[in-house]
Amino acid sequence: MARAKTSDRTLAEILNAQIANWAVLYFKLHSYHWYVKGDKFFELHEKFEQLYNEAAEHIDVLAERLLALRGKPAGTMRDFLKLASVAEASGQETAEQMVEAVLQDFTAMKAELREGIRLAESRDDTSTADLLTGIQTSLDKHIWMLSACLGG
């Protein structure tokens, strides 16, 4: 089943999609942290840990914002996988493929955040817009760093 276009979704749906994305990423990043190999092991092992800790923070803050808006955050793996636009780790990725996958996920999530920011602003919900903008700013930095790691 295809998800609705972002412009057709409610703010609660957008927030839940972000919660789901970060939840899937949380486990994906743990997998990458555990299974990364190669000459960049130490650098990536540490980076993936930093990123999954950040993911956990985003999940909590987004869920609390959704609750403040009288919404109901997704809370099961089934819901996360249904709502997320990012995919789970396959368990077969090389170190470079891991970085590429996270870079692609962050780039896609940044685009989804922009839609959420626009919707929140159109509803004069500056708190949600600011929250999403802060996450987007963090993703901008990660996108730059991961791109640099890949030589781009």
Secondary structure as GFF3:
##gff-version 3
##sequence-region A 1 152
A	DSSP	three_ten_helix	6	8	.	.	.	ID=ss1
A	DSSP	alpha_helix	11	35	.	.	.	ID=ss2
A	DSSP	alpha_helix	41	68	.	.	.	ID=ss3
A	DSSP	alpha_helix	77	83	.	.	.	ID=ss4
A	DSSP	alpha_helix	95	122	.	.	.	ID=ss5
A	DSSP	alpha_helix	126	149	.	.	.	ID=ss6
###
